[in-house]
Amino acid sequence: MILSKAKFKFKQLIIILLLIITLPTWAGNIFDGDNYFLQKQYDLALKEYMTAAEVGNPRACYQLGVIYYHGLGTKIDNFKALIWFSLAADHSYENATEIVDEILANVPAEKKEKVIKLVKTFQKSFGKKSIDSKYYPELLTKNINHKINFGDKKDLEKVDVSIDDYFDMDLSTAENLDEDSFDDPFVDDDLEGSPKLQDNSNQDNYNRLLNGPYFLIADYDIAPDGSIRNISPIQSLGMPERALYNLAMTSLPKPQFLNRGVHFVNRSYLGVASYDKFRVRKEHKRLYFRIRRMADKLAKSDLPQDDYKRAMLLMNFPWLSQETGEVDKLLKNAAEQGHNLAKYEYGLKLYREQQDIKQAIYWLSAATKQGNSQAQYRLARILLDSPWVVNDDEKALFWLEAATKQKHQHAKLKLAEIRLLAKNHKLHDVDNAVRYLNELSHELENNPQYHYLQAMAHVKMEPRKLSEAVNYIRAAIELGEDYHWDVIPWQQQLKKWTSGGTVTIQEL
């Protein structure tokens, strides 16, 4: 029954939240490789490690060294082991340097010089410096000390993102609803089409729950026009659909860097996540004390995973007692000890708050090496849009493709855009762009950018379908105006296609 589930979700909120922030939400090569290795499926582990090593994951390099050194699932090959351990050593990973020295010590004197030369050749082509140059952002040192402003504000913390809660009831009211009055709509993805919701009494109770308490933390892109785009719920409980819609309809002060519009990223805390200490204690007393107990318990641990959990609690519930800078300290400590999620959260926090852009990009890059699809998408957007790095479509394309393989829908949409509209025409691939867009047709049917890209795809495909392109761009303009996007460029494009908007171009 839906109400019994609602009770459980809010009474057990902190436990569920901790589970969410502890488990990876992606399937990265390094994790797959480690799982295969533990299961002694060394052929599969080798394949995954090779993919992760391609982007400079030091653990993958180290594990490849182990596989070849011990002949796990393959023949013993000390030279290959030496190469992979040397690449891990280039990242100062664990005891890789000592292993390299040990292997070299056993090389016959007459061959040692040649072997060392070959190792250096591999390091030059596949070492950290080469990998960084191939895949990762190059900082623009002249811009690094300048910040993005938001209207007359210097940072987004001073910009209030307020979303109407539309609360018709508090949690106690929700708990007292008759659980037998309607069934659980969570089992049906198409809620509006569910026959169980057609009964008026059922629909009324469903609406009451929809308008009830929810917990939502969401990341999103801010466009140069101040519109909020590409919302990604990071954590959510209850039914935050209305809040997500309202967030998409919200406009923020335009982000500007040296007097020009730029893209940026932000995170918002909505519903119960936005409550202050007194409201949480008043309306959700059990939750309040559970959060406090959990934070106190985590504070007594020295484990990196517990540092990460406590950091996330302090960040998600800022009313918890904490020292200045404690969140950063905990995340940094966990990241430095190899905690994968901490690397992403620390890097993103530094970037959002414009504290240390160099370190932000360092940790976000480190997270991409672990297969984090959110980090891959964010790094791609940094490569495309950030005023602090050399913008590079080709590098961005690599990370968008990596995130797309993990079903990151916003990465797939951006990938379609590059394949259609990149300034470098060598990156154009209309057929694949059309495929990506068609795969997103249900997920992003209300996204203005999706319709605009469909319009451009229909213009560029062979044969061209100009009347369909016009229909798509009109839909993009209408939706864009609803979401307060700047659609003037699209209107100008439509005018070119339709001789002022009055005559629709026919197919040639």
Secondary structure, DSSP 8 states (H G I E B T S, - for coil): -HHHHHHHHHHTHHHHHHHHHHS-SS--HHHHHHHHHHTT-HHHHHHHHHHHHHTT-HHHHHHHHHHHHHTSSS---HHHHHHHHHHHHTTT-TTHHHHHHHHHHTS-HHHHHHHHHHHHHHHHHHSHHHHHHHHS--B-TTTTT---EETTBSSGGGS--------SS-HHHHHTS-GGGS--GGG-S-TTT-GGG-SHHHHHHHHHHHTS--EEEEEEEE-TTSBEEEEEEEEEES--HHHHHHHHT-B---EEETTEE--EEEEEEEEGGG--HHHHHHH-HHHHHHHHHHHHHHHT---HHHHHHHHHHHHH-TTS---TTHHHHHHHHHHHTT-HHHHHHHHHHHHHTTS-HHHHHHHHHHHHHTT-HHHHHHHHHHHHH-TTB---HHHHHHHHHHHHHTT-HHHHHHHHHHHHH-SSGGG--HHHHHHHHHHTTTTTTT-HHHHHHHHHHHHHSSS--HHHHHHHHHHHHHHHHHTT---HHHHHHHHHHTTTTTS-----
